[in-house]
Amino acid sequence: MANYGLKISKPGYDVSSASDSELVYSSKFDTLKVFSSGSGSITVPNPMAEQTVTITHNLGYRPAFMFYTQIFDVFSGSVTSGYYMSPYTDPVGGDGSIMPYVSTTTLKIRYGAVHAPSGSVINYKYFIFYNKAI
Amino acid sequence: MSNYGIKITKDGYDTSSASIPNQILNSSCNSLKIVAEGQTTISVNGNNVDDTVTISHGRSNIPAFLAFAQLRGSSTVSYPLNSYDLFSGSGEGFKGTANSSNIVFTATDSGTAYTATIYYYIFAEPSR
């Protein structure tokens, strides 16, 4: 790559000599570019059963993504206020897991059958990037 | 920071008043800079033992990274790091770790040999 472009250094660093990690931005490097983001919720059915959330992107390739979700905290007996980055597989996976995966058309999140009691409302948030996952 | 720098906002937002989440670039905020990305594979033996692939990152830090894997359960979807026991009971798993020289991805399967396909991003920013 020729020696031109846009660089912005962190405060206190000379942009002409700053290392890559001392830069706030450099046009030399790609970044994660958000294609779409959103939020939603599920309500655990009665009786408890596996649920799958489907988010359509139609990018034609498998995109990188990040997914965050509330969980049911068995110690407090309530849904957390905080959001956990997924996959969430406490304690060992299986039907207690919350598992996202991506295809060329959709991001799906599989909530296992026993991840939370019936009636629990679980909120989630997602980011889908233009960057590819394969 | 003084009131100077570069801001680029999302469509429909005024650069002079848009909040940071509504900005695409703000020179007062760091960004995750991708210094390398690529595809690799792991030959999974299916004997419930971790199989690995090692990526030399060539950085002077322990870099942050992100990765996705196509595992045995489906050849049409990708799973993120730390995916385990994909409801199939096959003990599939995928994880990664970084040290000062390498990023090591691990895939496991309890029953069947196959090839896992990994796509990864390495960032300029350190992971610690």
Chai-1 contact restraints between the chains, C-beta under 6 A:
chainA,res_idxA,chainB,res_idxB,connection_type,confidence,min_distance_angstrom,max_distance_angstrom,comment,restraint_id
A,I8,B,S27,contact,1.0,0.0,6.0,A-B,restraint_1
A,D20,B,A124,contact,1.0,0.0,6.0,A-B,restraint_2
A,S21,B,A124,contact,1.0,0.0,6.0,A-B,restraint_3
A,S21,B,E125,contact,1.0,0.0,6.0,A-B,restraint_4
A,V24,B,S27,contact,1.0,0.0,6.0,A-B,restraint_5
A,V24,B,N30,contact,1.0,0.0,6.0,A-B,restraint_6
A,Y25,B,S31,contact,1.0,0.0,6.0,A-B,restraint_7
A,F29,B,K33,contact,1.0,0.0,6.0,A-B,restraint_8
A,F29,B,I34,contact,1.0,0.0,6.0,A-B,restraint_9
A,D30,B,I34,contact,1.0,0.0,6.0,A-B,restraint_10
A,T31,B,S31,contact,1.0,0.0,6.0,A-B,restraint_11
A,R62,B,S78,contact,1.0,0.0,6.0,A-B,restraint_12
A,P87,B,N82,contact,1.0,0.0,6.0,A-B,restraint_13
A,P87,B,S83,contact,1.0,0.0,6.0,A-B,restraint_14
A,T89,B,Y84,contact,1.0,0.0,6.0,A-B,restraint_15
A,G93,B,Y84,contact,1.0,0.0,6.0,A-B,restraint_16
A,G93,B,D85,contact,1.0,0.0,6.0,A-B,restraint_17
A,G94,B,D85,contact,1.0,0.0,6.0,A-B,restraint_18
A,Y101,B,V77,contact,1.0,0.0,6.0,A-B,restraint_19
A,Y101,B,Y79,contact,1.0,0.0,6.0,A-B,restraint_20
A,V102,B,S78,contact,1.0,0.0,6.0,A-B,restraint_21
A,S103,B,T76,contact,1.0,0.0,6.0,A-B,restraint_22
A,S103,B,V77,contact,1.0,0.0,6.0,A-B,restraint_23
A,A133,B,F68,contact,1.0,0.0,6.0,A-B,restraint_24
A,A133,B,S78,contact,1.0,0.0,6.0,A-B,restraint_25
A,A133,B,Y119,contact,1.0,0.0,6.0,A-B,restraint_26
A,I134,B,Q70,contact,1.0,0.0,6.0,A-B,restraint_27
A,I134,B,S78,contact,1.0,0.0,6.0,A-B,restraint_28
A,I134,B,Y119,contact,1.0,0.0,6.0,A-B,restraint_29
